[in-house]
Amino acid sequence: MELTAEQVAQYERDGFLIFPDLFSAEEVAVLRSEVERVSRIDSEMVVREGDDGAVKIMFRLHEEDGETASTAFRAAARTSRVLRAAQQCLRDDNVYMHHSKLNMKAAIEGSAWPWHQDFHSWHLDGIAEPNMTTMTVMLTEATPMNGCMYVLPGSHEVGRTNPRWDDSTAYNLWAATPGDMKEFMSQHAEPVAITGGPGTAAIFHCNLLHASGHNLSAEDRWQIFFCFNQCKNRPTDVENPRPEYVRSQNWAPLKVAAEDGILTAS
């Protein structure tokens, strides 16, 4: 896949692009099967919440080694539909994956994610510039009812905000303050719900403000996130760095691979 000049300009203006049906039903079925397999693994890279220990997040699905390594997700990350789009949005062919994660928002109990910018955490990882982007792919239908992601168009232009530490979810993060969000929402277009069926994807800037609500539906919502960085923007050393599975040290440039890699994964 090659983005048009108009799409790249739209990404730079709005901070995101949406791609309906980017992956086929057959590809999604393979990826969902991998989710079922990896969710049974006992690992610090598989984060759980709730009384029943339901999986909240799974990390590091894109690598060749490690407990959660998945050939199918590795292939998905290297299709031109994902990797080439990231290269174009970053205007750099030399990119690596800072981390990958799969969010599993459980039916009825799946918790909300407050408004935040991903670069809050990534800057603390030692990354100097907000030249990063994330491609997310829906593995189940995403709707407002089941806690889909919302983005605030153009908000990446405000730069890095002054966040507060939010520990209200199973995966704590730096979140935008309510006062800041009220101001930002008065200055930008209405938030956009990133909705669609399985296989729908979106790519968004690391400073784009985004959030998601509780899953009030009777079905789980699954979504994979591939987070890309320019190789030249890799982290510098910091005190007490986060684990490798969220702060990758594999900075080798990624190469676009076969488009049918998910279906031929073994």
C-alpha positions as CSV (number, residue, x, y, z in Angstrom):
1,M,0.0,0.0,0.0
2,E,1.2,3.5,-0.9
3,L,-0.4,6.5,0.6
4,T,-1.3,9.3,-1.7
5,A,0.1,12.8,-1.2
6,E,-3.4,13.9,-0.2
7,Q,-3.5,11.2,2.5
8,V,-0.1,12.2,3.9
9,A,-1.2,15.9,4.0
10,Q,-4.4,14.8,5.8
11,Y,-2.4,12.9,8.3
12,E,-0.2,15.9,9.0
13,R,-3.2,18.2,9.3
14,D,-5.6,16.0,11.4
15,G,-3.1,13.7,13.1
16,F,-4.8,10.5,11.9
17,L,-6.1,8.4,9.0
18,I,-8.7,5.6,8.9
19,F,-8.6,2.6,6.6
20,P,-11.8,0.6,6.4
21,D,-11.4,-3.1,5.7
22,L,-7.6,-2.9,5.5
23,F,-7.2,-6.6,6.5
24,S,-9.4,-9.4,5.2
25,A,-11.7,-11.6,7.2
26,E,-9.3,-14.5,6.6
27,E,-6.4,-12.5,8.0
28,V,-8.3,-11.3,11.0
29,A,-9.3,-14.9,11.8
30,V,-5.6,-16.0,11.9
31,L,-4.8,-13.0,14.1
32,R,-7.7,-13.8,16.4
33,S,-6.5,-17.4,16.8
34,E,-3.1,-16.0,17.8
35,V,-4.8,-13.8,20.4
36,E,-6.5,-16.9,21.9
37,R,-3.1,-18.7,22.0
38,V,-1.1,-15.9,23.6
39,S,-3.8,-15.0,26.1
40,R,-3.2,-18.4,27.8
41,I,0.5,-17.7,28.4
42,D,1.7,-16.8,32.0
43,S,4.0,-13.9,31.4
44,E,4.6,-10.3,32.7
45,M,3.9,-9.3,29.0
46,V,0.3,-10.5,29.5
47,V,-1.4,-8.0,31.8
48,R,-4.7,-9.1,33.5
49,E,-7.4,-7.2,35.4
50,G,-10.6,-8.0,37.3
51,D,-11.5,-10.7,39.7
52,D,-11.4,-13.4,36.9
53,G,-8.0,-12.3,35.7
54,A,-9.2,-11.4,32.2
55,V,-6.4,-10.3,29.9
56,K,-6.2,-6.5,29.5
57,I,-3.1,-6.1,27.4
58,M,-0.5,-8.3,25.6
59,F,2.9,-6.9,24.6
60,R,5.7,-7.7,22.2
61,L,3.8,-9.8,19.7
62,H,5.9,-8.6,16.7
63,E,9.3,-10.0,17.5
64,E,10.9,-13.4,16.5
65,D,11.7,-14.4,20.1
66,G,10.1,-14.2,23.5
67,E,7.1,-15.7,25.3
68,T,4.5,-13.7,23.3
69,A,6.2,-13.8,19.9
70,S,3.7,-14.4,17.1
71,T,4.7,-15.1,13.5
72,A,1.3,-13.9,12.3
73,F,1.5,-10.5,14.1
74,R,5.1,-10.1,13.0
75,A,3.9,-10.6,9.4
76,A,1.1,-8.1,9.9
77,A,3.4,-5.4,11.1
78,R,5.6,-5.8,8.1
79,T,3.0,-5.7,5.4
80,S,3.1,-2.5,3.3
81,R,-0.4,-1.7,4.6
82,V,1.2,-1.1,8.0
83,L,4.9,-0.5,7.7
84,R,4.9,1.5,4.4
85,A,2.1,3.7,5.8
86,A,4.2,4.3,8.9
87,Q,7.3,5.1,6.8
88,Q,5.3,7.6,4.8
89,C,3.7,9.3,7.8
90,L,7.1,9.7,9.4
91,R,8.7,10.7,6.1
92,D,11.5,8.2,6.8
93,D,12.2,4.7,5.4
94,N,14.3,3.8,8.4
95,V,11.9,3.0,11.2
96,Y,11.7,0.4,14.0
97,M,8.9,-0.7,16.4
98,H,9.1,0.9,19.8
99,H,6.6,-1.6,21.0
100,S,3.4,-3.5,20.0
101,K,0.5,-4.2,22.3
102,L,-2.9,-5.8,22.0
103,N,-5.7,-4.2,24.0
104,M,-8.5,-6.6,25.0
105,K,-11.4,-4.7,26.5
106,A,-13.5,-7.3,28.2
107,A,-17.3,-7.3,27.8
108,I,-19.2,-5.3,30.5
109,E,-16.1,-4.9,32.7
110,G,-13.5,-3.5,30.2
111,S,-12.2,-0.3,31.7
112,A,-11.8,3.2,30.2
113,W,-8.6,4.9,29.0
114,P,-8.5,8.6,29.8
115,W,-7.5,11.3,27.3
116,H,-3.8,11.1,26.8
117,Q,-0.9,11.5,24.4
118,D,1.4,8.4,23.9
119,F,4.4,10.6,23.7
120,H,4.1,11.4,27.4
121,S,5.5,7.9,28.2
122,W,7.7,7.7,25.2
123,H,9.5,10.9,26.0
124,L,10.3,9.5,29.4
125,D,11.7,6.5,27.6
126,G,14.5,8.8,26.4
127,I,13.0,9.6,23.0
128,A,13.7,13.2,22.1
129,E,11.4,14.1,19.2
130,P,7.6,13.3,18.8
131,N,8.3,11.8,15.4
132,M,6.4,8.6,16.1
133,T,3.2,7.0,14.8
134,T,1.0,4.1,15.7
135,M,-1.0,1.8,13.4
136,T,-3.9,0.1,15.1
137,V,-6.0,-2.7,13.6
138,M,-9.4,-3.8,14.9
139,L,-9.8,-7.6,15.4
140,T,-13.4,-7.2,16.5
141,E,-16.0,-4.6,15.7
142,A,-15.4,-1.2,17.4
143,T,-18.4,0.8,18.4
144,P,-19.1,3.6,20.9
145,M,-21.0,1.0,22.9
146,N,-18.0,-1.3,23.3
147,G,-15.5,1.4,24.2
148,C,-14.0,2.4,20.8
149,M,-11.2,4.9,20.6
150,Y,-11.9,8.6,20.1
151,V,-9.4,11.1,18.8
152,L,-9.3,14.9,18.9
153,P,-8.5,16.0,15.3
154,G,-5.5,18.4,15.1
155,S,-4.6,18.1,18.7
156,H,-1.1,16.8,17.9
157,E,-0.3,20.4,17.0
158,V,-0.6,21.5,20.6
159,G,2.7,19.7,21.5
160,R,3.3,17.8,24.6
161,T,0.8,18.8,27.4
162,N,1.3,18.9,31.1
163,P,-0.1,15.5,32.2
164,R,-1.2,13.9,35.5
165,W,-0.5,10.4,36.6
166,D,-3.6,8.2,36.3
167,D,-3.6,4.9,38.1
168,S,-7.3,4.1,37.7
169,T,-6.8,1.3,35.2
170,A,-4.8,-1.9,35.0
171,Y,-2.2,-0.1,32.9
172,N,-1.3,3.2,34.5
173,L,-0.4,6.1,32.3
174,W,0.2,9.8,32.0
175,A,-3.2,11.5,31.2
176,A,-4.3,15.0,30.2
177,T,-5.8,17.0,32.9
178,P,-9.6,17.8,32.8
179,G,-8.8,21.5,32.6
180,D,-6.5,21.1,29.6
181,M,-9.0,18.8,27.8
182,K,-11.8,21.3,28.2
183,E,-9.6,24.0,26.6
184,F,-8.4,21.7,23.8
185,M,-11.9,20.5,23.0
186,S,-13.1,24.1,22.7
187,Q,-10.3,24.8,20.2
188,H,-10.6,21.8,17.9
189,A,-13.1,19.9,15.9
190,E,-15.4,17.4,17.6
191,P,-13.8,14.2,18.7
192,V,-14.0,11.4,16.1
193,A,-14.9,7.9,17.0
194,I,-12.6,5.3,15.4
195,T,-15.3,2.7,14.5
196,G,-15.5,-0.1,12.0
197,G,-15.6,-3.8,11.5
198,P,-12.8,-6.3,12.0
199,G,-9.9,-5.5,9.7
200,T,-10.5,-1.7,9.9
201,A,-7.3,0.2,10.8
202,A,-6.2,3.7,11.7
203,I,-2.8,5.4,12.0
204,F,-2.3,8.3,14.4
205,H,0.4,10.7,15.6
206,C,2.1,10.2,18.9
207,N,0.9,13.5,20.3
208,L,-2.7,13.1,19.1
209,L,-5.0,13.2,22.1
210,H,-7.1,10.0,22.3
211,A,-9.2,8.1,24.8
212,S,-11.7,5.3,25.0
213,G,-14.7,4.5,27.3
214,H,-15.8,1.4,29.1
215,N,-17.0,-1.6,27.2
216,L,-20.7,-1.7,28.0
217,S,-21.5,-4.4,25.5
218,A,-21.7,-8.2,25.9
219,E,-18.8,-8.8,23.6
220,D,-15.0,-8.3,24.1
221,R,-13.2,-5.7,22.0
222,W,-9.8,-6.6,20.6
223,Q,-7.4,-4.1,19.0
224,I,-3.6,-4.4,18.1
225,F,-1.3,-1.3,18.2
226,F,2.0,-1.2,16.3
227,C,4.0,1.8,17.5
228,F,6.8,3.0,15.2
229,N,9.7,5.3,15.7
230,Q,12.5,6.7,13.4
231,C,15.7,4.8,13.9
232,K,17.6,8.1,14.3
233,N,15.1,9.0,17.1
234,R,15.8,5.9,19.2
235,P,15.9,6.3,23.0
236,T,18.9,7.6,24.9
237,D,19.8,6.1,28.2
238,V,17.6,6.9,31.1
239,E,17.6,5.9,34.8
240,N,15.4,3.0,35.6
241,P,14.2,2.3,32.0
242,R,10.9,0.5,31.4
243,P,11.1,-3.2,30.4
244,E,12.3,-4.0,26.9
245,Y,8.8,-5.2,25.9
246,V,7.6,-1.6,26.1
247,R,10.9,0.2,25.3
248,S,12.4,-1.9,22.5
249,Q,16.2,-2.0,22.1
250,N,15.9,-3.7,18.6
251,W,16.5,-0.6,16.5
252,A,17.3,-2.3,13.2
253,P,15.2,-0.8,10.4
254,L,12.2,-2.8,9.5
255,K,11.8,-4.1,5.9
256,V,8.5,-4.4,4.1
257,A,7.6,-8.1,3.7
258,A,5.1,-10.2,1.8
259,E,1.4,-9.1,1.8
260,D,0.2,-12.7,2.3
261,G,2.5,-13.2,5.4
262,I,-0.4,-13.5,7.8
263,L,-2.0,-16.3,5.9
264,T,1.2,-18.2,5.4
265,A,2.4,-17.8,9.0
266,S,3.1,-21.0,10.9
